[in-house]
Amino acid sequence: MAIKDEIEARLQVAFAVSELAVVNESHRHAGHGGDDGSGESHFAIKIRAPELAAMGRLARHRAVQGALGDLNTRVHALALDIG
């Protein structure tokens, strides 16, 4: 399964998602630090869920990182837009 698909699946299980967009931005970082050549190293996530909206900024980021679990070690960079 592609990492993008894993990210989407884990977030949909963890939260009552009303909006979710996961964009693979790895091509924009080719040759930069953290580019492992897999084409799946850098992602941008936009997620909206009621339970996240009720949290502070740091708690939202921790909740998303927690839901992603071991994917945090398999991805070099995540840009998060959480609400």
Long-range contacts (C-beta under 8 A, 24 or more apart in sequence): 2-40, 3-40, 3-43, 3-71, 3-74, 3-75, 4-40, 4-43, 6-71, 7-43, 7-45, 7-68, 7-71, 10-67, 10-68, 10-69, 10-71, 11-45, 11-47, 11-64, 11-67, 11-68, 13-67, 14-63, 14-66, 14-67, 15-47, 15-49, 15-51, 15-52, 15-63, 15-67, 16-49, 16-50, 16-51, 17-47, 17-48, 17-49, 18-48, 18-49, 18-50, 19-46, 19-47, 19-48, 20-45, 20-46, 20-47, 20-48, 21-45, 21-46, 21-47, 25-79, 29-76, 29-77, 34-76, 34-77, 35-76, 36-76, 40-75, 41-75, 41-76, 41-77, 42-75, 42-76, 42-77, 42-78, 42-79, 43-75, 43-77, 43-78, 43-79, 44-78, 44-79, 44-81, 45-78, 45-79, 45-80, 45-81, 45-82, 46-81, 47-80, 47-81, 47-82, 47-83, 48-82, 48-83, 52-82, 52-83, 53-83, 57-82
